[in-house]
Amino acid sequence: MPQVDWSYHRPGCDSCRKTQAYLASHGILEAEQVNAKQTKYDRAGALALLGGIRELYVTRGRKLLHFDLKTERPDDDTIASLILGRSGTLRAPVLRRGKSLIVGFSPDAYDKVLS
């Protein structure tokens, strides 16, 4: 059965609900689940999550951005502007599987990384 190594979600978040529904409908388990209301990642913490990550997917509205961090890693300011919300903390939802990290709700990215 497919599994997500780590997930970060915020209760009451519409995108997080959609992510949970996607995972449930595809039978994908979560090895570790972190509640964003209890554990907040500031800029340094969010950037530290990229350790060991090779593929970064970020949703911005309806757009899906993809970065191969091994060959085209943007500078930290650019990455921070994409993965942090207005509050300066990590956006939710976030899923990590292997060396891929997905920030935001994106069925296209989920299909590619989680199947």
Protein Blocks (a to p, Z undefined) as FASTA:
>chain_A
ZZdfbdcddehiaklmmmmmmmmmnopacfbacdfklpccdfklmmmmmgopabdcddeh
jbccdddfklmcccfklmmmmmpcfkopacdddddehjaccedjdfklmmmmmZZ
